Amino acid sequence: MSHRLVVFSLAFLSGLAAATPPKDLVIGVENQPYLPAFSYENGEYRGFARELFDAYAKDRGYRVEYRALPVPRLYASFFDGQVDFKFPDNPNWKGEQRSGHKIAYSDPVMASVDGVFVVAGGKIRQADDVRVLGTVSGFTPWAWSERIKSGKVAVSENTGFDALIRQTLAGRVDGAYANVAVVNYQLEQVLHKPGALQFRSDFPASRNDYHLASIRHPEVVRDFSHWLKQNRAAVATLKKKHGVEKGVVSD
């Protein structure tokens, strides 16, 4: 075998090694309670996302480490390459930080809507009736930003979703701006008051899809998208089990 052929063979084998998917997937996740989509509490990641990624890893023979971080640190860790993947992610989030990075995004994992809930049968009939909008600290009601900037709407922040819902039910705010699936989960599973608040889909809302994203392993992201298609029925069943798209998409 010539020296040139040996060099070519080594380069070819090196290329194969570089393209080989990792056996350990380090997925950066948010360290906050956001059920039914996900939650990190008492050192454990759980919810719909955990079951989904565990199922994918089992099928493909991967081991998964869920590295839970505060949202700002999660972004920094993702862009610095300290985690292999980020979930949830969306190409429209933190656009200025994405410049210069080649990021692979999976097919949509789940649909998400942040919008306004009002007391069912209450006095709030249209968006202009909302004068005080309740939110959870750290969440920005982007869909209402112009009304807030103009002074038409004031914002009242709460420490958590349960406090936000109680404040809305008590009439201390006109509406609660939050994730639709999370509020439905809180009403049904935590407060045991299903239907007490009504999501107003006709009010300003922000609609996004959640994706799995990676800079380091686009081949795994592509395979995950393929796996989602292959297992569409099972994924739909898992979504229904957790109620992650309840009130967001039609059954």
Secondary structure, 3 states (H helix, E strand, C coil): CCHHHHHHHHHHHHHHHHHCCCCEEEEEEECCCECCCEEEECCEEECHHHHHHHHHHHHHCCEEEEEEECHHHHHHHHHCCCCCEEEEECCCCCHHHHCCCCCEECCCCEEEEEEEEEECCCCCCCHHHCCEEEEECCCCCHHHHHHHHCCCCEEEEECCHHHHHHHHHCCCCCEEEEEHHHHHHHHHHHCCCCCCEEECCCCCCEEEEEEEEECCCHHHHHHHHHHHHHCHHHHHHHHHHHCCCCCCCCC
